[in-house]
Amino acid sequence: MRRSIAISLSPNCEKDDISLALKLLFSPFSWFDFRQTEGLENDFKKLFGSNYQFLAVDSGRSALYLILKALGISEGDEVLLQGFTCVAVPNSVIWTGAKPVYVDVDKNFNIDIGKIKEKITEKTKAIIVQHSFGIPVDIQKVRRVVRNKRIVIIEDCALSLGAENKGKKVGTLGDISFFSFGRDKVISSVFGGMILSKNKKIYEKLKQERYDLNYPSAFWLIQQLLHPIFFSLILLTYNLGFGKLTIGKMSLFLLQSFNILSKAVSEDEKKGKKPKRFLRKMPGALAVLARNQLRKLEKFNRRRRNISNYYFSALKIKDLQLPVKIKGSIYMRFPILSSRSIQIFRCMKRQGILFGDWYKAPVVPVYDLSLVEYQPLTCRNAEKYSRTILNIPTNPTMTLTDAKEVVRLIKLCLNTK
Ligand SMILES: Cc1ncc(COP(=O)(O)O)c(C=O)c1O
């Protein structure tokens, strides 16, 4: 049996990650071992250099919220961010009391630098710059726009660990930044996040904040450790059965319904509300998983780049608009635009391959865009792209043969009505 290609279902998880999760599950004494969390921070220091301070927490969204609070952002302030993002980003801004101000995106799905200036007011305190799909933004250009305005540049590197702009690692280009180790990110410990701070004073403030946080519950941690184990079985059986009634799909449904597996975004967050479990320390067991994945970062990103290079050459097809090739990108997902995106998405699903749809609205997942203070037509490009976007997998667990099969099936899907 072969594992299915699915962009969002534990796409980075290899055999060693699964056996590590299993081992951790039966080693409760290591679950909240803070030395592992510090070890992960030191691993980041080795990767980025000793000029930067690192602080691990339970998620990217916690990291962003803590950064905003440490910067003193609160009611009456405005924070710029791009349309075409995850709900976790505007939610973090809103929960500080500040107002998210959306800026449209450019053809790289990143903030349109030319449109930043018109959104700046006296109240603007920070700008969140997201490197979408691992495609780096030229932060120097952003800096030129906000120069002399006391606006802090926060880099959102949730999708871009290892990407570079002009030979410099993303995360080191702005004033402060954060990474995510979510289930479908560059590296994964199911949940997890890291703050990179250049400023010692802000770091000390953040460290104190983190000291005061609680750990998540043991039950929650067990859920996360079960994630790689169950998903390896789900992916093996995802297409085993008839139509929608496959063993993998039914198992996934049941495991989530009975709360054995957690979801990436809670129902509360989709309504713009703070979830019950928010802002926690990163448990040692998840740090162990993240450290194991971090050792494979180079290999993972090399694979993503190779697969993307193949897509660049093999997907020159009428009906598909490929991304602009940008040096230093890692293409955590390969974004294409097509007026037939929904048809391709459904057709590939029938073939047993799960594509992605980030971001099929200017902010996802949220029940109503007004809940995250997004007004229709604010970001016309973001809205246009969200109607035609399709993310093709570049999972590091895929081979080039898998990528060839993906391309073959896309072509097949385009020829079907
Ligand atoms: C662009 C972006 N920023 C931030 C986050 C938040 O990261 P986390 O899921 O670790 O909270 C996400 C999550 O998907 C994201 O896509």
Ligand as a Chemical Component Dictionary entry (heavy atoms), coordinates in Angstrom:
data_LIG
# 
_chem_comp.id                   LIG 
_chem_comp.type                 NON-POLYMER 
_chem_comp.pdbx_formal_charge   0 
_chem_comp.three_letter_code    LIG 
# 
loop_
_chem_comp_atom.comp_id 
_chem_comp_atom.atom_id 
_chem_comp_atom.alt_atom_id 
_chem_comp_atom.type_symbol 
_chem_comp_atom.charge 
_chem_comp_atom.model_Cartn_x 
_chem_comp_atom.model_Cartn_y 
_chem_comp_atom.model_Cartn_z 
_chem_comp_atom.pdbx_ordinal 
LIG C1 C1 C 0 0.132  32.860 7.071  1  
LIG C2 C2 C 0 -0.098 32.267 8.424  2  
LIG N1 N1 N 0 0.299  32.945 9.512  3  
LIG C3 C3 C 0 0.123  32.447 10.758 4  
LIG C4 C4 C 0 -0.477 31.229 10.971 5  
LIG C5 C5 C 0 -0.679 30.730 12.364 6  
LIG O1 O1 O 0 0.146  29.627 12.656 7  
LIG P1 P1 P 0 -0.351 28.486 13.677 8  
LIG O2 O2 O 0 -1.276 27.593 12.943 9  
LIG O3 O3 O 0 0.907  27.792 14.105 10 
LIG O4 O4 O 0 -1.013 29.172 14.801 11 
LIG C6 C6 C 0 -0.917 30.500 9.867  12 
LIG C7 C7 C 0 -1.592 29.208 10.063 13 
LIG O5 O5 O 0 -2.015 28.522 9.199  14 
LIG C8 C8 C 0 -0.711 31.020 8.550  15 
LIG O6 O6 O 0 -1.126 30.363 7.460  16 
# 
loop_
_chem_comp_bond.comp_id 
_chem_comp_bond.atom_id_1 
_chem_comp_bond.atom_id_2 
_chem_comp_bond.value_order 
_chem_comp_bond.pdbx_ordinal 
LIG C1 C2 SING 1  
LIG C2 N1 SING 2  
LIG C2 C8 DOUB 3  
LIG N1 C3 DOUB 4  
LIG C3 C4 SING 5  
LIG C4 C5 SING 6  
LIG C4 C6 DOUB 7  
LIG C5 O1 SING 8  
LIG O1 P1 SING 9  
LIG P1 O2 DOUB 10 
LIG P1 O3 SING 11 
LIG P1 O4 SING 12 
LIG C6 C7 SING 13 
LIG C6 C8 SING 14 
LIG C7 O5 DOUB 15 
LIG C8 O6 SING 16 
# 
